[in-house]
Amino acid sequence: MCAGAEGVYAYVTGHGRLLGTTDEVRHVARLLMWMVARRKR
């Protein structure tokens, strides 16, 4: 998690890819599930 201006937080991968803000939890969760499933292939 990375902090931004005015108390905005976002989820960022170890490679620096922005996944979304903490307000977009469902979107971030879906994206993470897709990334894990893709890696398993």
Secondary structure, DSSP 8 states (H G I E B T S, - for coil): -EE-GGG-EEEE-TT--EEEEGGGHHHHHHHHHHHHHHHH-
